[in-house]
Amino acid sequence: MTYYELKPEYDQMTVNQYSLIAMELKTQKELSRLKFPEELRDKYFLKTKVSNRKIYWFFGARFNINKNEKSNN
């Protein structure tokens, strides 16, 4: 599924009284509900494809499991 991941430099950004968290995943529909301007999506978000089995929820926010893995090297 296609998600939009908030870039880390925009952590704690507020959009219409809704606080966004770095690396949080949002769908296109969720962004449109927040009334986030489409022309600014590329500036603030990275478009990424993630399997629904590779995401987790933490305090109401969706994250990519693979982005947070630490290597055992």
mmCIF file of the N, C-alpha and C atoms, coordinates in Angstrom:
data_MODEL
# 
_entry.id   MODEL 
# 
loop_
_atom_site.group_PDB 
_atom_site.id 
_atom_site.type_symbol 
_atom_site.label_atom_id 
_atom_site.label_alt_id 
_atom_site.label_comp_id 
_atom_site.label_asym_id 
_atom_site.label_entity_id 
_atom_site.label_seq_id 
_atom_site.pdbx_PDB_ins_code 
_atom_site.Cartn_x 
_atom_site.Cartn_y 
_atom_site.Cartn_z 
_atom_site.occupancy 
_atom_site.B_iso_or_equiv 
_atom_site.pdbx_formal_charge 
_atom_site.auth_seq_id 
_atom_site.auth_comp_id 
_atom_site.auth_asym_id 
_atom_site.auth_atom_id 
_atom_site.pdbx_PDB_model_num 
ATOM 1   N N  . MET A 1 1  ? 0.843  -1.165 0.000  1.00 0.00 ? 1  MET A N  1 
ATOM 2   C CA . MET A 1 1  ? 0.000  0.000  0.000  1.00 0.00 ? 1  MET A CA 1 
ATOM 3   C C  . MET A 1 1  ? 0.898  1.241  0.000  1.00 0.00 ? 1  MET A C  1 
ATOM 4   N N  . THR A 1 2  ? 0.431  2.301  -0.583 1.00 0.00 ? 2  THR A N  1 
ATOM 5   C CA . THR A 1 2  ? 1.205  3.538  -0.669 1.00 0.00 ? 2  THR A CA 1 
ATOM 6   C C  . THR A 1 2  ? 0.916  4.430  0.539  1.00 0.00 ? 2  THR A C  1 
ATOM 7   N N  . TYR A 1 3  ? 1.992  4.846  1.183  1.00 0.00 ? 3  TYR A N  1 
ATOM 8   C CA . TYR A 1 3  ? 1.896  5.733  2.341  1.00 0.00 ? 3  TYR A CA 1 
ATOM 9   C C  . TYR A 1 3  ? 2.769  6.958  2.111  1.00 0.00 ? 3  TYR A C  1 
ATOM 10  N N  . TYR A 1 4  ? 2.507  7.977  2.894  1.00 0.00 ? 4  TYR A N  1 
ATOM 11  C CA . TYR A 1 4  ? 3.334  9.176  2.914  1.00 0.00 ? 4  TYR A CA 1 
ATOM 12  C C  . TYR A 1 4  ? 3.977  9.237  4.295  1.00 0.00 ? 4  TYR A C  1 
ATOM 13  N N  . GLU A 1 5  ? 5.320  9.233  4.321  1.00 0.00 ? 5  GLU A N  1 
ATOM 14  C CA . GLU A 1 5  ? 6.073  9.227  5.571  1.00 0.00 ? 5  GLU A CA 1 
ATOM 15  C C  . GLU A 1 5  ? 6.615  10.627 5.848  1.00 0.00 ? 5  GLU A C  1 
ATOM 16  N N  . LEU A 1 6  ? 6.307  11.162 7.013  1.00 0.00 ? 6  LEU A N  1 
ATOM 17  C CA . LEU A 1 6  ? 6.765  12.498 7.372  1.00 0.00 ? 6  LEU A CA 1 
ATOM 18  C C  . LEU A 1 6  ? 8.279  12.492 7.552  1.00 0.00 ? 6  LEU A C  1 
ATOM 19  N N  . LYS A 1 7  ? 8.953  13.430 6.906  1.00 0.00 ? 7  LYS A N  1 
ATOM 20  C CA . LYS A 1 7  ? 10.410 13.535 7.013  1.00 0.00 ? 7  LYS A CA 1 
ATOM 21  C C  . LYS A 1 7  ? 10.784 13.918 8.446  1.00 0.00 ? 7  LYS A C  1 
ATOM 22  N N  . PRO A 1 8  ? 11.900 13.371 8.963  1.00 0.00 ? 8  PRO A N  1 
ATOM 23  C CA . PRO A 1 8  ? 12.286 13.621 10.366 1.00 0.00 ? 8  PRO A CA 1 
ATOM 24  C C  . PRO A 1 8  ? 12.494 15.090 10.722 1.00 0.00 ? 8  PRO A C  1 
ATOM 25  N N  . GLU A 1 9  ? 12.914 15.916 9.778  1.00 0.00 ? 9  GLU A N  1 
ATOM 26  C CA . GLU A 1 9  ? 13.150 17.329 10.099 1.00 0.00 ? 9  GLU A CA 1 
ATOM 27  C C  . GLU A 1 9  ? 11.861 18.102 10.376 1.00 0.00 ? 9  GLU A C  1 
ATOM 28  N N  . TYR A 1 10 ? 10.710 17.495 10.086 1.00 0.00 ? 10 TYR A N  1 
ATOM 29  C CA . TYR A 1 10 ? 9.421  18.163 10.337 1.00 0.00 ? 10 TYR A CA 1 
ATOM 30  C C  . TYR A 1 10 ? 8.677  17.535 11.513 1.00 0.00 ? 10 TYR A C  1 
ATOM 31  N N  . ASP A 1 11 ? 9.414  16.908 12.425 1.00 0.00 ? 11 ASP A N  1 
ATOM 32  C CA . ASP A 1 11 ? 8.831  16.306 13.619 1.00 0.00 ? 11 ASP A CA 1 
ATOM 33  C C  . ASP A 1 11 ? 8.068  17.363 14.425 1.00 0.00 ? 11 ASP A C  1 
ATOM 34  N N  . GLN A 1 12 ? 6.927  16.967 14.971 1.00 0.00 ? 12 GLN A N  1 
ATOM 35  C CA . GLN A 1 12 ? 6.061  17.826 15.782 1.00 0.00 ? 12 GLN A CA 1 
ATOM 36  C C  . GLN A 1 12 ? 5.433  18.976 14.990 1.00 0.00 ? 12 GLN A C  1 
ATOM 37  N N  . MET A 1 13 ? 5.328  18.803 13.676 1.00 0.00 ? 13 MET A N  1 
ATOM 38  C CA . MET A 1 13 ? 4.665  19.805 12.846 1.00 0.00 ? 13 MET A CA 1 
ATOM 39  C C  . MET A 1 13 ? 3.155  19.739 13.120 1.00 0.00 ? 13 MET A C  1 
ATOM 40  N N  . THR A 1 14 ? 2.514  20.884 13.167 1.00 0.00 ? 14 THR A N  1 
ATOM 41  C CA . THR A 1 14 ? 1.076  20.955 13.427 1.00 0.00 ? 14 THR A CA 1 
ATOM 42  C C  . THR A 1 14 ? 0.344  21.346 12.154 1.00 0.00 ? 14 THR A C  1 
ATOM 43  N N  . VAL A 1 15 ? -0.694 20.567 11.829 1.00 0.00 ? 15 VAL A N  1 
ATOM 44  C CA . VAL A 1 15 ? -1.540 20.835 10.669 1.00 0.00 ? 15 VAL A CA 1 
ATOM 45  C C  . VAL A 1 15 ? -2.979 20.837 11.152 1.00 0.00 ? 15 VAL A C  1 
ATOM 46  N N  . ASN A 1 16 ? -3.620 21.999 11.091 1.00 0.00 ? 16 ASN A N  1 
ATOM 47  C CA . ASN A 1 16 ? -5.020 22.122 11.511 1.00 0.00 ? 16 ASN A CA 1 
ATOM 48  C C  . ASN A 1 16 ? -5.256 21.516 12.899 1.00 0.00 ? 16 ASN A C  1 
ATOM 49  N N  . GLN A 1 17 ? -4.437 21.883 13.858 1.00 0.00 ? 17 GLN A N  1 
ATOM 50  C CA . GLN A 1 17 ? -4.515 21.445 15.253 1.00 0.00 ? 17 GLN A CA 1 
ATOM 51  C C  . GLN A 1 17 ? -4.240 19.957 15.419 1.00 0.00 ? 17 GLN A C  1 
ATOM 52  N N  . TYR A 1 18 ? -3.568 19.336 14.461 1.00 0.00 ? 18 TYR A N  1 
ATOM 53  C CA . TYR A 1 18 ? -3.195 17.929 14.545 1.00 0.00 ? 18 TYR A CA 1 
ATOM 54  C C  . TYR A 1 18 ? -1.679 17.864 14.473 1.00 0.00 ? 18 TYR A C  1 
ATOM 55  N N  . SER A 1 19 ? -1.065 17.270 15.467 1.00 0.00 ? 19 SER A N  1 
ATOM 56  C CA . SER A 1 19 ? 0.397  17.191 15.527 1.00 0.00 ? 19 SER A CA 1 
ATOM 57  C C  . SER A 1 19 ? 0.879  15.941 14.787 1.00 0.00 ? 19 SER A C  1 
ATOM 58  N N  . LEU A 1 20 ? 1.860  16.118 13.910 1.00 0.00 ? 20 LEU A N  1 
ATOM 59  C CA . LEU A 1 20 ? 2.445  15.006 13.161 1.00 0.00 ? 20 LEU A CA 1 
ATOM 60  C C  . LEU A 1 20 ? 3.783  14.612 13.781 1.00 0.00 ? 20 LEU A C  1 
ATOM 61  N N  . ILE A 1 21 ? 4.097  13.326 13.719 1.00 0.00 ? 21 ILE A N  1 
ATOM 62  C CA . ILE A 1 21 ? 5.308  12.782 14.314 1.00 0.00 ? 21 ILE A CA 1 
ATOM 63  C C  . ILE A 1 21 ? 6.253  12.349 13.193 1.00 0.00 ? 21 ILE A C  1 
ATOM 64  N N  . ALA A 1 22 ? 7.543  12.521 13.404 1.00 0.00 ? 22 ALA A N  1 
ATOM 65  C CA . ALA A 1 22 ? 8.541  12.119 12.409 1.00 0.00 ? 22 ALA A CA 1 
ATOM 66  C C  . ALA A 1 22 ? 8.391  10.641 12.071 1.00 0.00 ? 22 ALA A C  1 
ATOM 67  N N  . MET A 1 23 ? 8.493  10.324 10.788 1.00 0.00 ? 23 MET A N  1 
ATOM 68  C CA . MET A 1 23 ? 8.410  8.967  10.251 1.00 0.00 ? 23 MET A CA 1 
ATOM 69  C C  . MET A 1 23 ? 7.029  8.332  10.393 1.00 0.00 ? 23 MET A C  1 
ATOM 70  N N  . GLU A 1 24 ? 6.025  9.108  10.771 1.00 0.00 ? 24 GLU A N  1 
ATOM 71  C CA . GLU A 1 24 ? 4.656  8.616  10.840 1.00 0.00 ? 24 GLU A CA 1 
ATOM 72  C C  . GLU A 1 24 ? 4.141  8.391  9.418  1.00 0.00 ? 24 GLU A C  1 
ATOM 73  N N  . LEU A 1 25 ? 3.388  7.322  9.222  1.00 0.00 ? 25 LEU A N  1 
ATOM 74  C CA . LEU A 1 25 ? 2.835  7.001  7.913  1.00 0.00 ? 25 LEU A CA 1 
ATOM 75  C C  . LEU A 1 25 ? 1.392  7.483  7.825  1.00 0.00 ? 25 LEU A C  1 
ATOM 76  N N  . LYS A 1 26 ? 1.088  8.146  6.733  1.00 0.00 ? 26 LYS A N  1 
ATOM 77  C CA . LYS A 1 26 ? -0.277 8.616  6.463  1.00 0.00 ? 26 LYS A CA 1 
ATOM 78  C C  . LYS A 1 26 ? -0.685 8.158  5.068  1.00 0.00 ? 26 LYS A C  1 
ATOM 79  N N  . THR A 1 27 ? -1.963 7.859  4.894  1.00 0.00 ? 27 THR A N  1 
ATOM 80  C CA . THR A 1 27 ? -2.473 7.553  3.570  1.00 0.00 ? 27 THR A CA 1 
ATOM 81  C C  . THR A 1 27 ? -2.862 8.852  2.880  1.00 0.00 ? 27 THR A C  1 
ATOM 82  N N  . GLN A 1 28 ? -3.099 8.762  1.588  1.00 0.00 ? 28 GLN A N  1 
ATOM 83  C CA . GLN A 1 28 ? -3.516 9.941  0.830  1.00 0.00 ? 28 GLN A CA 1 
ATOM 84  C C  . GLN A 1 28 ? -4.852 10.473 1.361  1.00 0.00 ? 28 GLN A C  1 
ATOM 85  N N  . LYS A 1 29 ? -5.738 9.572  1.711  1.00 0.00 ? 29 LYS A N  1 
ATOM 86  C CA . LYS A 1 29 ? -7.045 9.977  2.230  1.00 0.00 ? 29 LYS A CA 1 
ATOM 87  C C  . LYS A 1 29 ? -6.917 10.676 3.584  1.00 0.00 ? 29 LYS A C  1 
ATOM 88  N N  . GLU A 1 30 ? -6.024 10.181 4.442  1.00 0.00 ? 30 GLU A N  1 
ATOM 89  C CA . GLU A 1 30 ? -5.815 10.826 5.742  1.00 0.00 ? 30 GLU A CA 1 
ATOM 90  C C  . GLU A 1 30 ? -5.273 12.241 5.570  1.00 0.00 ? 30 GLU A C  1 
ATOM 91  N N  . LEU A 1 31 ? -4.356 12.428 4.616  1.00 0.00 ? 31 LEU A N  1 
ATOM 92  C CA . LEU A 1 31 ? -3.811 13.762 4.369  1.00 0.00 ? 31 LEU A CA 1 
ATOM 93  C C  . LEU A 1 31 ? -4.876 14.702 3.822  1.00 0.00 ? 31 LEU A C  1 
ATOM 94  N N  . SER A 1 32 ? -5.765 14.174 2.977  1.00 0.00 ? 32 SER A N  1 
ATOM 95  C CA . SER A 1 32 ? -6.822 15.036 2.449  1.00 0.00 ? 32 SER A CA 1 
ATOM 96  C C  . SER A 1 32 ? -7.820 15.412 3.546  1.00 0.00 ? 32 SER A C  1 
ATOM 97  N N  . ARG A 1 33 ? -8.050 14.515 4.508  1.00 0.00 ? 33 ARG A N  1 
ATOM 98  C CA . ARG A 1 33 ? -8.930 14.843 5.639  1.00 0.00 ? 33 ARG A CA 1 
ATOM 99  C C  . ARG A 1 33 ? -8.316 15.929 6.525  1.00 0.00 ? 33 ARG A C  1 
ATOM 100 N N  . LEU A 1 34 ? -6.986 15.939 6.598  1.00 0.00 ? 34 LEU A N  1 
ATOM 101 C CA . LEU A 1 34 ? -6.292 16.984 7.361  1.00 0.00 ? 34 LEU A CA 1 
ATOM 102 C C  . LEU A 1 34 ? -6.228 18.296 6.588  1.00 0.00 ? 34 LEU A C  1 
ATOM 103 N N  . LYS A 1 35 ? -6.694 18.256 5.334  1.00 0.00 ? 35 LYS A N  1 
ATOM 104 C CA . LYS A 1 35 ? -6.635 19.417 4.436  1.00 0.00 ? 35 LYS A CA 1 
ATOM 105 C C  . LYS A 1 35 ? -5.195 19.873 4.212  1.00 0.00 ? 35 LYS A C  1 
ATOM 106 N N  . PHE A 1 36 ? -4.296 18.868 4.085  1.00 0.00 ? 36 PHE A N  1 
ATOM 107 C CA . PHE A 1 36 ? -2.898 19.164 3.807  1.00 0.00 ? 36 PHE A CA 1 
ATOM 108 C C  . PHE A 1 36 ? -2.766 19.443 2.313  1.00 0.00 ? 36 PHE A C  1 
ATOM 109 N N  . PRO A 1 37 ? -2.195 20.579 1.919  1.00 0.00 ? 37 PRO A N  1 
ATOM 110 C CA . PRO A 1 37 ? -2.110 20.946 0.497  1.00 0.00 ? 37 PRO A CA 1 
ATOM 111 C C  . PRO A 1 37 ? -1.290 19.944 -0.319 1.00 0.00 ? 37 PRO A C  1 
ATOM 112 N N  . GLU A 1 38 ? -1.838 19.499 -1.433 1.00 0.00 ? 38 GLU A N  1 
ATOM 113 C CA . GLU A 1 38 ? -1.167 18.511 -2.274 1.00 0.00 ? 38 GLU A CA 1 
ATOM 114 C C  . GLU A 1 38 ? 0.168  19.004 -2.818 1.00 0.00 ? 38 GLU A C  1 
ATOM 115 N N  . GLU A 1 39 ? 0.269  20.298 -3.090 1.00 0.00 ? 39 GLU A N  1 
ATOM 116 C CA . GLU A 1 39 ? 1.515  20.825 -3.660 1.00 0.00 ? 39 GLU A CA 1 
ATOM 117 C C  . GLU A 1 39 ? 2.666  20.815 -2.646 1.00 0.00 ? 39 GLU A C  1 
ATOM 118 N N  . LEU A 1 40 ? 2.372  20.654 -1.361 1.00 0.00 ? 40 LEU A N  1 
ATOM 119 C CA . LEU A 1 40 ? 3.422  20.617 -0.334 1.00 0.00 ? 40 LEU A CA 1 
ATOM 120 C C  . LEU A 1 40 ? 3.763  19.204 0.126  1.00 0.00 ? 40 LEU A C  1 
ATOM 121 N N  . ARG A 1 41 ? 3.062  18.205 -0.366 1.00 0.00 ? 41 ARG A N  1 
ATOM 122 C CA . ARG A 1 41 ? 3.308  16.825 0.079  1.00 0.00 ? 41 ARG A CA 1 
ATOM 123 C C  . ARG A 1 41 ? 4.726  16.363 -0.194 1.00 0.00 ? 41 ARG A C  1 
ATOM 124 N N  . ASP A 1 42 ? 5.270  16.707 -1.356 1.00 0.00 ? 42 ASP A N  1 
ATOM 125 C CA . ASP A 1 42 ? 6.624  16.263 -1.687 1.00 0.00 ? 42 ASP A CA 1 
ATOM 126 C C  . ASP A 1 42 ? 7.674  16.929 -0.809 1.00 0.00 ? 42 ASP A C  1 
ATOM 127 N N  . LYS A 1 43 ? 7.379  18.114 -0.315 1.00 0.00 ? 43 LYS A N  1 
ATOM 128 C CA . LYS A 1 43 ? 8.323  18.826 0.548  1.00 0.00 ? 43 LYS A CA 1 
ATOM 129 C C  . LYS A 1 43 ? 8.391  18.197 1.944  1.00 0.00 ? 43 LYS A C  1 
ATOM 130 N N  . TYR A 1 44 ? 7.251  17.811 2.490  1.00 0.00 ? 44 TYR A N  1 
ATOM 131 C CA . TYR A 1 44 ? 7.176  17.327 3.865  1.00 0.00 ? 44 TYR A CA 1 
ATOM 132 C C  . TYR A 1 44 ? 7.150  15.805 4.005  1.00 0.00 ? 44 TYR A C  1 
ATOM 133 N N  . PHE A 1 45 ? 6.754  15.104 2.952  1.00 0.00 ? 45 PHE A N  1 
ATOM 134 C CA . PHE A 1 45 ? 6.568  13.655 3.040  1.00 0.00 ? 45 PHE A CA 1 
ATOM 135 C C  . PHE A 1 45 ? 7.363  12.922 1.965  1.00 0.00 ? 45 PHE A C  1 
ATOM 136 N N  . LEU A 1 46 ? 7.743  11.680 2.296  1.00 0.00 ? 46 LEU A N  1 
ATOM 137 C CA . LEU A 1 46 ? 8.334  10.766 1.330  1.00 0.00 ? 46 LEU A CA 1 
ATOM 138 C C  . LEU A 1 46 ? 7.268  9.748  0.951  1.00 0.00 ? 46 LEU A C  1 
ATOM 139 N N  . LYS A 1 47 ? 7.044  9.572  -0.333 1.00 0.00 ? 47 LYS A N  1 
ATOM 140 C CA . LYS A 1 47 ? 6.068  8.593  -0.796 1.00 0.00 ? 47 LYS A CA 1 
ATOM 141 C C  . LYS A 1 47 ? 6.732  7.222  -0.750 1.00 0.00 ? 47 LYS A C  1 
ATOM 142 N N  . THR A 1 48 ? 6.106  6.274  -0.081 1.00 0.00 ? 48 THR A N  1 
ATOM 143 C CA . THR A 1 48 ? 6.708  4.957  0.094  1.00 0.00 ? 48 THR A CA 1 
ATOM 144 C C  . THR A 1 48 ? 5.648  3.867  -0.008 1.00 0.00 ? 48 THR A C  1 
ATOM 145 N N  . LYS A 1 49 ? 6.049  2.702  -0.466 1.00 0.00 ? 49 LYS A N  1 
ATOM 146 C CA . LYS A 1 49 ? 5.158  1.540  -0.521 1.00 0.00 ? 49 LYS A CA 1 
ATOM 147 C C  . LYS A 1 49 ? 5.563  0.572  0.581  1.00 0.00 ? 49 LYS A C  1 
ATOM 148 N N  . VAL A 1 50 ? 4.595  0.207  1.416  1.00 0.00 ? 50 VAL A N  1 
ATOM 149 C CA . VAL A 1 50 ? 4.841  -0.679 2.547  1.00 0.00 ? 50 VAL A CA 1 
ATOM 150 C C  . VAL A 1 50 ? 3.704  -1.682 2.618  1.00 0.00 ? 50 VAL A C  1 
ATOM 151 N N  . SER A 1 51 ? 4.056  -2.934 2.853  1.00 0.00 ? 51 SER A N  1 
ATOM 152 C CA . SER A 1 51 ? 3.043  -3.959 3.051  1.00 0.00 ? 51 SER A CA 1 
ATOM 153 C C  . SER A 1 51 ? 2.299  -3.690 4.348  1.00 0.00 ? 51 SER A C  1 
ATOM 154 N N  . ASN A 1 52 ? 1.024  -4.005 4.366  1.00 0.00 ? 52 ASN A N  1 
ATOM 155 C CA . ASN A 1 52 ? 0.230  -3.822 5.587  1.00 0.00 ? 52 ASN A CA 1 
ATOM 156 C C  . ASN A 1 52 ? 0.747  -4.692 6.731  1.00 0.00 ? 52 ASN A C  1 
ATOM 157 N N  . ARG A 1 53 ? 1.498  -5.731 6.399  1.00 0.00 ? 53 ARG A N  1 
ATOM 158 C CA . ARG A 1 53 ? 2.079  -6.602 7.419  1.00 0.00 ? 53 ARG A CA 1 
ATOM 159 C C  . ARG A 1 53 ? 3.371  -6.031 7.992  1.00 0.00 ? 53 ARG A C  1 
ATOM 160 N N  . LYS A 1 54 ? 3.894  -4.994 7.381  1.00 0.00 ? 54 LYS A N  1 
ATOM 161 C CA . LYS A 1 54 ? 5.160  -4.391 7.809  1.00 0.00 ? 54 LYS A CA 1 
ATOM 162 C C  . LYS A 1 54 ? 4.959  -3.039 8.491  1.00 0.00 ? 54 LYS A C  1 
ATOM 163 N N  . ILE A 1 55 ? 3.791  -2.821 9.065  1.00 0.00 ? 55 ILE A N  1 
ATOM 164 C CA . ILE A 1 55 ? 3.531  -1.575 9.797  1.00 0.00 ? 55 ILE A CA 1 
ATOM 165 C C  . ILE A 1 55 ? 3.073  -1.914 11.209 1.00 0.00 ? 55 ILE A C  1 
ATOM 166 N N  . TYR A 1 56 ? 3.232  -0.966 12.110 1.00 0.00 ? 56 TYR A N  1 
ATOM 167 C CA . TYR A 1 56 ? 2.718  -1.134 13.461 1.00 0.00 ? 56 TYR A CA 1 
ATOM 168 C C  . TYR A 1 56 ? 2.139  0.191  13.948 1.00 0.00 ? 56 TYR A C  1 
ATOM 169 N N  . TRP A 1 57 ? 1.258  0.100  14.915 1.00 0.00 ? 57 TRP A N  1 
ATOM 170 C CA . TRP A 1 57 ? 0.614  1.277  15.500 1.00 0.00 ? 57 TRP A CA 1 
ATOM 171 C C  . TRP A 1 57 ? 1.220  1.519  16.869 1.00 0.00 ? 57 TRP A C  1 
ATOM 172 N N  . PHE A 1 58 ? 1.513  2.776  17.174 1.00 0.00 ? 58 PHE A N  1 
ATOM 173 C CA . PHE A 1 58 ? 2.051  3.144  18.469 1.00 0.00 ? 58 PHE A CA 1 
ATOM 174 C C  . PHE A 1 58 ? 1.409  4.461  18.885 1.00 0.00 ? 58 PHE A C  1 
ATOM 175 N N  . PHE A 1 59 ? 0.583  4.433  19.919 1.00 0.00 ? 59 PHE A N  1 
ATOM 176 C CA . PHE A 1 59 ? -0.147 5.602  20.410 1.00 0.00 ? 59 PHE A CA 1 
ATOM 177 C C  . PHE A 1 59 ? -0.929 6.301  19.299 1.00 0.00 ? 59 PHE A C  1 
ATOM 178 N N  . GLY A 1 60 ? -1.582 5.529  18.464 1.00 0.00 ? 60 GLY A N  1 
ATOM 179 C CA . GLY A 1 60 ? -2.448 6.080  17.426 1.00 0.00 ? 60 GLY A CA 1 
ATOM 180 C C  . GLY A 1 60 ? -1.745 6.527  16.166 1.00 0.00 ? 60 GLY A C  1 
ATOM 181 N N  . ALA A 1 61 ? -0.449 6.289  16.052 1.00 0.00 ? 61 ALA A N  1 
ATOM 182 C CA . ALA A 1 61 ? 0.307  6.649  14.850 1.00 0.00 ? 61 ALA A CA 1 
ATOM 183 C C  . ALA A 1 61 ? 0.841  5.380  14.192 1.00 0.00 ? 61 ALA A C  1 
ATOM 184 N N  . ARG A 1 62 ? 0.884  5.373  12.882 1.00 0.00 ? 62 ARG A N  1 
ATOM 185 C CA . ARG A 1 62 ? 1.322  4.226  12.100 1.00 0.00 ? 62 ARG A CA 1 
ATOM 186 C C  . ARG A 1 62 ? 2.791  4.415  11.698 1.00 0.00 ? 62 ARG A C  1 
ATOM 187 N N  . PHE A 1 63 ? 3.603  3.351  11.855 1.00 0.00 ? 63 PHE A N  1 
ATOM 188 C CA . PHE A 1 63 ? 5.021  3.411  11.519 1.00 0.00 ? 63 PHE A CA 1 
ATOM 189 C C  . PHE A 1 63 ? 5.441  2.185  10.719 1.00 0.00 ? 63 PHE A C  1 
ATOM 190 N N  . ASN A 1 64 ? 6.544  2.315  9.985  1.00 0.00 ? 64 ASN A N  1 
ATOM 191 C CA . ASN A 1 64 ? 7.120  1.236  9.203  1.00 0.00 ? 64 ASN A CA 1 
ATOM 192 C C  . ASN A 1 64 ? 8.044  0.424  10.105 1.00 0.00 ? 64 ASN A C  1 
ATOM 193 N N  . ILE A 1 65 ? 7.833  -0.876 10.182 1.00 0.00 ? 65 ILE A N  1 
ATOM 194 C CA . ILE A 1 65 ? 8.659  -1.743 11.023 1.00 0.00 ? 65 ILE A CA 1 
ATOM 195 C C  . ILE A 1 65 ? 10.111 -1.725 10.553 1.00 0.00 ? 65 ILE A C  1 
ATOM 196 N N  . ASN A 1 66 ? 10.358 -1.814 9.259  1.00 0.00 ? 66 ASN A N  1 
ATOM 197 C CA . ASN A 1 66 ? 11.718 -1.928 8.730  1.00 0.00 ? 66 ASN A CA 1 
ATOM 198 C C  . ASN A 1 66 ? 12.560 -0.680 8.950  1.00 0.00 ? 66 ASN A C  1 
ATOM 199 N N  . LYS A 1 67 ? 11.968 0.496  9.033  1.00 0.00 ? 67 LYS A N  1 
ATOM 200 C CA . LYS A 1 67 ? 12.735 1.726  9.232  1.00 0.00 ? 67 LYS A CA 1 
ATOM 201 C C  . LYS A 1 67 ? 13.359 1.791  10.614 1.00 0.00 ? 67 LYS A C  1 
ATOM 202 N N  . ASN A 1 68 ? 12.765 1.111  11.573 1.00 0.00 ? 68 ASN A N  1 
ATOM 203 C CA . ASN A 1 68 ? 13.227 1.201  12.961 1.00 0.00 ? 68 ASN A CA 1 
ATOM 204 C C  . ASN A 1 68 ? 14.090 0.027  13.395 1.00 0.00 ? 68 ASN A C  1 
ATOM 205 N N  . GLU A 1 69 ? 14.363 -0.913 12.490 1.00 0.00 ? 69 GLU A N  1 
ATOM 206 C CA . GLU A 1 69 ? 15.200 -2.050 12.834 1.00 0.00 ? 69 GLU A CA 1 
ATOM 207 C C  . GLU A 1 69 ? 16.637 -1.615 13.001 1.00 0.00 ? 69 GLU A C  1 
ATOM 208 N N  . LYS A 1 70 ? 17.310 -2.194 13.988 1.00 0.00 ? 70 LYS A N  1 
ATOM 209 C CA . LYS A 1 70 ? 18.725 -1.922 14.199 1.00 0.00 ? 70 LYS A CA 1 
ATOM 210 C C  . LYS A 1 70 ? 19.518 -3.132 13.752 1.00 0.00 ? 70 LYS A C  1 
ATOM 211 N N  . SER A 1 71 ? 20.612 -2.914 13.048 1.00 0.00 ? 71 SER A N  1 
ATOM 212 C CA . SER A 1 71 ? 21.421 -4.028 12.568 1.00 0.00 ? 71 SER A CA 1 
ATOM 213 C C  . SER A 1 71 ? 22.222 -4.618 13.724 1.00 0.00 ? 71 SER A C  1 
ATOM 214 N N  . ASN A 1 72 ? 22.499 -5.894 13.627 1.00 0.00 ? 72 ASN A N  1 
ATOM 215 C CA . ASN A 1 72 ? 23.256 -6.596 14.665 1.00 0.00 ? 72 ASN A CA 1 
ATOM 216 C C  . ASN A 1 72 ? 24.728 -6.714 14.299 1.00 0.00 ? 72 ASN A C  1 
ATOM 217 N N  . ASN A 1 73 ? 25.234 -5.846 13.484 1.00 0.00 ? 73 ASN A N  1 
ATOM 218 C CA . ASN A 1 73 ? 26.644 -5.934 13.052 1.00 0.00 ? 73 ASN A CA 1 
ATOM 219 C C  . ASN A 1 73 ? 27.576 -5.487 14.123 1.00 0.00 ? 73 ASN A C  1 
# 
